[in-house]
Structures are given as C-alpha cells and as structure tokens.
C-alpha cells in the first residue's frame, strides 16, 4: 500500500550535516482512501512508541502536498528473504546457528512490542500479524530489526479489522488468523515458529501448496510441525521448540515471544557469541556489489546536494553584490552573508525523497549543476565589472566638474583683465569637447548674474587662490597670447581666430590662467 524511498536530509547551511532516512509514502491510488490513511497513521502511532534495538525506529509522520508519509531510520542491510535467496543462488550455505540468531533477535523485538503499554500503564496489546522473512531485516553490521507494523493490531487503532477480514501473508499465518478470528501475541509466536522450522530444514514450510490449500490445512490442523521428520539432522531441542510454537491450539504454544526466545538462546549458549560476530560479515560478503553501488549512489547524491547548495549560495551572493553596488562596503558585506531564502533544511523529507530518487541520472545532473555554476560565476563577474566601470566613470566626471568649478571661482576672484587674449583663451577652453563648451557657457551666465556677490567675496578667495592653483596644477590650461599693437586699418583690426587656435597648443604651459574669461561681454 506504500512506496519506500531513500532520502538524504541536509542540516543547516555550512554545517556539513546530512543523514539518510527512509520515507514510506502512500501510493497515489490510495492517497485519498480514508481506510489506508488511517492504517498509515496507526502504524506511525504504534511505531513511534516502539524503542528497542530490534525494532526499526520511526522518526516522523507528516503530510506534504496532501500525501501522508512516514520517516524512518535507514537500515544499511538486506531483508532475510533476500539473504536466503542469494545464499541459494551462489551456493553458499547459511549456517543454521546464524539463522537461529536472527529468529531469536526478532523474538526480542516482538516481545518488546507485545509488552508495550500506554502512558497510563494500559497494555496496548500490539500484535504484528505479518512476521515474515520480508519484515525481518539484517544490517551489514549484524543487527536484526523487525519492520513494518502496518497491519499490526493494537488497542485504540483508528482502523479496525472487520470480522472475517484476513490481513497478512498466508504462508506465515496462524490458524486463528487465517480463519479471521481474534489474535494475540501467540499468533506472532506461530509465525516465528515457521521461521525457525525453515531455518532448521532450509526448506519451505508449505512447499508448493497454494494459499487455498494452506488455509484448509491450517483449519484442519493437517501440517507437519516437526522439522526432524523432514531432516533428521535437526537437533532435538530445535524440533521440540518448533512443535510447541506451531501447535494448532494457541493455548499449547509458548505464552510469549520472550519464553520462546529464552529456550532458543539456551540452546545457542555455546555458539551465540561466535554466531553474532559472523552474522554481519556474512551478509556484507553476499551483497558486496550491491553495497558498493549503494554507497556510490549516496556519495553522488550528496555531491549533487552540495553543488546545488553552492549554486544557490553563488546566486544569492551575485544578487547581493549587484543590488549593493552603490551602498557602503559594510552594507555590501552584510548583504553577501545574508541567509538564503530557500535552504535544504527547509525541505520536508518527502520532498527530498521525491527529488533525490535513486533512478535519476547522477552524472547528467552533476554536469548540469557544474555548467550552471560556471554560467552564474561568469554573470557575477560581468556585473561586478560593470559596477566598477560605472564608479570609475562617475569619478572622472566628478574630477572634471571640480576642476572647472575651481577655475571659475579663481577667475571670478581675480577677474580684472578684459583683454582680447582672454577671449581667445576662453575660446580654447570651450572648444575641446561639447561638454566643456556647455560648462563654459553656463559659467559665463552665472558670472554675469552673480557679479555683485563676487566682488564682495573676492578678498577671501584671493588668499585661497594659491592653494587651489597648486592642487589644480595637473590640469593644463592655455596661456594668454601677448597683446598685439592696434592695427592701422580696419581689415587688420579683425583678429585671426583660426591662427590663434592653431598656435594655441604651442603656447600652453603648466600654469593656471587666473583671468576671468567670462567676465567681458562679447
């Protein structure tokens, strides 16, 4: 009824924290079914209360986009049924003692669930009802975990199993469960007895029977509960435990999973330590390729997450730099270190699961991320270059403006000469660029309007003129031409303006013209 995803949850930006988790999400065709939603919520409520080394841990239950999900701990290993099949395929025989250890640890987890009580001490009466090799998980470090309490029976469930409805896998059902009767912890004991029987004989308990034949056999009690009748090499103690756990009458079975486990561990007293030590390496060797492949996918996914975060950081930095080009350096630095609007930790686990599905082409995604990072860096450099050019241009224009303003003030303070040479010098100043000509004309009008005020402050500016002249020495200004003798004829009276312009560059010296070129009306 659900899909399971491997998810990587990232911590706050810059911490380097990441943790793998498993997301169990209702399938789309069941996402709006109230019964299945109630089952998932019940599983979450039950699993959240379970806290035992042999039971999978549930971290969170939530809703994202109308979809219910469970977040659980990631178990790096394989379910028991895959371990058994792989061993058969490669011709490696799983030692019986190791399989007995798996059953014993599973019984420990079941016992914890069976004894769990509510906060007020009321027993919850949890019954797993689906104890199968698919729901017994073995990690590469040798831990055994009972998983999937999806159809577990418990007091106070929102979804109650109707009379006559059978839930679970028929091949591991107890007789009362197959007939749709009320069940208790002894139903799980029967399922664990089937697991022990198959571990002892290395055969299937029901062989080739179909589900209908299995149900008929359970109702009539016509099944073989003795593993020694199939394999005489099975120890007598194991045969006795199997026959007791698989009794047709629930009252004749073990009263609890803990009693069953106590007998099994007593039998394994001499080999239990060595069997536990060899369990993890055995599973890891059987699935070495799968383990390496999973590690590579996890590493690539983690790298892709880092690249995505780097790209987001680069984009945020570029935006802050372009928006704060005219601000102070302190404000710019504050903008560059501002937190991002979207960070990995703000994403819910189900979104991470959907975006980080292991079927995604990691190489293509990494290449695209790298290309995006390069393009973003080029764009950021271009924006910074434009900002620097703008600042430099503004500085040049400001310097030009200040220079001619200083010249205008000096000319107004010292303006006493009204000769024609001053007009020629003014003409030379106005001709280099239209911008300077416009500035000169505007200054002339200002001088006319403010002539009375200039005379009042002339004395104060005269004393400052040498300082201004020294600071403006880097600007080359034209030197006034010597005053010619009055011409003898009207034709000669007109000055040769073109000649003055041509000869002006040769007469320039590194001094400032202190006359007022705009003080005389033309």
Residue pairs with C-beta under 8 A, 6 or more apart in sequence:
1 26
1 27
1 30
1 36
1 39
1 40
1 150
2 24
2 25
2 26
2 27
2 40
2 150
3 24
3 25
3 27
4 22
4 23
4 24
4 25
5 22
5 23
5 25
5 353
5 354
5 357
6 20
6 22
6 23
6 74
6 298
6 353
6 356
6 358
7 20
7 21
7 22
7 23
7 71
7 349
7 350
7 352
7 353
7 356
8 18
8 19
8 20
8 21
8 298
8 301
8 302
8 305
8 352
8 356
9 18
9 19
9 20
9 21
9 345
9 349
9 352
10 17
10 18
10 305
10 309
10 344
10 345
10 352
11 17
11 18
11 19
11 345
12 343
12 345
13 309
13 313
13 339
13 340
13 343
13 344
13 345
18 302
18 305
20 74
20 298
21 59
21 71
21 72
21 73
21 74
21 349
22 71
22 72
22 73
22 74
22 75
23 69
23 70
23 71
23 72
23 349
23 350
23 352
23 353
24 40
24 69
24 70
24 72
25 67
25 68
25 69
25 70
25 350
25 353
26 36
26 37
26 40
26 67
26 68
26 69
30 36
31 37
31 66
31 67
31 68
32 66
35 159
37 68
38 157
38 158
38 159
39 150
39 151
39 159
40 61
40 68
40 70
40 150
41 61
41 68
41 158
42 152
42 154
42 157
42 158
42 159
43 70
43 148
43 149
43 150
43 152
44 58
44 61
44 70
45 61
46 124
46 126
46 149
46 152
46 154
47 55
47 56
47 57
47 58
47 70
47 72
47 149
48 58
48 61
49 116
49 124
50 57
50 58
50 112
50 113
50 116
50 149
51 57
52 108
52 109
52 112
52 113
53 108
53 109
53 143
54 105
54 106
54 108
54 109
54 112
54 143
54 144
54 145
54 146
55 109
55 112
55 113
55 145
55 146
56 72
56 73
56 75
56 137
56 145
56 146
56 147
56 148
57 72
57 73
58 70
58 71
58 72
58 73
59 71
59 72
59 73
60 70
60 71
60 349
61 68
61 69
61 70
61 71
62 68
62 69
62 71
62 348
62 349
62 350
63 69
64 348
64 350
64 351
65 350
67 350
69 349
69 350
69 353
71 349
71 350
75 137
75 139
75 143
75 145
75 147
76 139
76 140
76 141
76 291
76 294
77 137
77 138
77 139
77 140
77 141
77 143
77 283
78 86
78 137
78 138
78 283
78 286
78 287
78 290
79 133
79 134
79 135
79 136
79 137
79 138
80 102
80 133
80 134
80 136
80 137
80 138
81 132
81 133
81 134
82 287
83 94
83 138
83 283
83 286
84 94
84 133
86 92
86 286
86 287
87 93
87 94
87 286
90 286
92 286
93 202
94 202
94 282
95 275
95 278
96 199
96 200
96 202
97 268
97 271
97 274
97 275
98 275
98 278
98 279
98 282
99 199
100 196
100 199
100 238
100 264
100 267
100 268
100 275
101 144
101 268
101 272
101 275
101 276
101 279
102 136
102 138
102 144
102 199
102 279
103 192
103 195
103 196
103 199
103 264
104 261
104 264
104 265
104 268
105 143
105 144
106 131
106 136
106 144
106 146
106 192
106 195
107 192
107 257
107 258
107 260
107 261
107 264
108 257
108 258
108 261
109 144
109 145
109 146
110 128
110 131
110 146
110 185
110 188
110 192
110 257
111 256
111 257
111 258
111 261
113 126
113 128
113 146
113 149
113 152
114 126
114 127
114 185
114 188
114 256
114 257
115 123
116 123
116 124
116 126
117 123
117 124
118 124
118 155
118 156
122 155
123 155
124 154
124 155
124 156
125 153
125 154
125 155
125 184
126 149
126 152
126 153
126 154
127 152
127 153
127 154
127 183
127 184
127 185
127 187
127 188
128 135
128 146
128 149
128 152
128 188
128 191
129 151
129 152
129 153
129 167
129 168
129 177
129 183
129 187
129 188
130 148
130 150
130 151
130 152
130 167
130 168
130 169
130 172
131 146
131 172
131 188
131 191
131 192
131 195
132 169
132 171
132 172
132 191
133 195
134 148
134 169
135 146
135 147
135 148
136 144
136 145
136 146
136 147
136 195
137 144
137 145
137 146
137 147
138 144
138 145
138 279
138 283
139 145
139 280
139 283
140 280
140 283
140 284
140 287
140 291
141 280
142 276
142 277
142 279
142 280
142 281
142 283
143 280
144 279
151 167
151 168
153 161
153 183
161 167
163 180
164 180
165 180
166 173
166 177
166 178
166 180
168 177
170 178
170 211
170 214
170 215
171 194
171 204
171 205
171 206
171 211
171 214
172 191
172 194
172 195
173 187
173 190
173 191
173 214
173 218
174 183
174 186
174 187
174 190
174 191
174 218
174 250
175 190
175 218
175 219
175 221
175 248
176 182
176 183
176 187
176 250
177 183
177 187
178 214
178 215
178 218
178 219
179 218
179 219
184 250
185 256
185 257
186 250
186 253
186 254
186 255
187 250
188 257
189 245
189 253
189 254
189 256
189 257
189 260
190 245
190 246
190 250
190 253
192 245
192 257
192 260
193 225
193 241
193 242
193 244
193 245
193 246
193 253
193 260
194 205
194 246
196 238
196 241
196 242
196 245
196 264
197 205
197 225
197 227
197 242
197 246
198 204
198 205
200 227
200 231
200 234
200 235
200 238
200 239
200 242
201 227
201 230
201 231
201 234
202 231
203 230
203 231
205 223
206 213
206 214
206 217
206 223
209 217
217 223
221 248
223 246
224 230
225 242
225 243
225 246
225 247
226 239
226 242
226 243
227 234
227 238
227 239
227 242
228 234
228 236
228 239
235 267
237 263
237 267
238 267
241 260
241 263
241 264
241 267
244 252
244 253
244 254
245 253
245 254
245 260
246 253
247 253
254 260
254 263
265 272
268 275
284 291
297 358
297 362
300 362
300 363
300 366
301 356
301 358
301 362
303 366
304 362
304 365
304 366
304 369
305 344
305 356
307 366
307 369
307 370
307 373
308 344
308 369
309 343
309 344
310 373
311 369
311 372
311 373
311 376
312 340
312 342
312 343
313 340
314 373
314 376
314 377
314 380
315 376
316 338
316 340
316 341
317 336
317 380
318 376
318 379
318 380
318 383
320 332
320 335
320 336
320 338
321 332
321 335
321 336
321 380
321 383
321 384
321 387
322 383
322 387
323 335
324 331
324 332
324 335
325 332
325 387
325 390
325 391
327 335
344 352
347 355
400 435
400 436
401 439
403 472
403 475
404 436
404 439
404 440
404 443
406 468
406 471
406 472
407 472
407 475
407 477
407 512
407 513
408 443
408 446
408 447
408 518
409 461
409 468
410 461
410 465
410 468
410 469
410 512
410 514
411 447
411 513
411 514
411 515
411 516
411 517
411 518
411 519
412 447
412 450
412 454
412 458
412 461
412 516
412 519
413 454
413 457
413 458
413 461
413 462
413 465
414 458
414 461
414 462
414 465
414 514
414 515
414 516
415 447
415 454
415 515
415 516
415 519
416 515
416 516
417 515
417 516
418 519
418 520
419 480
419 483
419 515
420 483
420 495
421 480
421 481
421 482
421 483
422 480
422 513
422 515
422 516
422 517
422 519
422 520
423 517
423 520
423 522
424 478
424 480
424 481
424 495
424 497
424 500
424 504
425 477
425 478
425 479
425 480
425 513
425 515
425 517
426 440
426 517
426 518
427 497
427 500
427 501
428 478
428 500
428 501
428 504
429 436
429 440
429 477
429 478
429 517
430 436
430 437
430 440
430 441
431 437
431 501
440 517
440 518
443 518
444 518
447 454
447 516
447 518
447 519
448 518
451 519
465 514
469 512
469 514
472 512
473 510
473 511
473 512
475 512
476 508
476 509
476 510
477 508
477 511
477 512
477 513
478 504
478 507
478 508
478 513
479 507
479 508
479 509
479 511
479 513
480 513
480 515
481 500
481 503
481 507
484 495
486 493
487 493
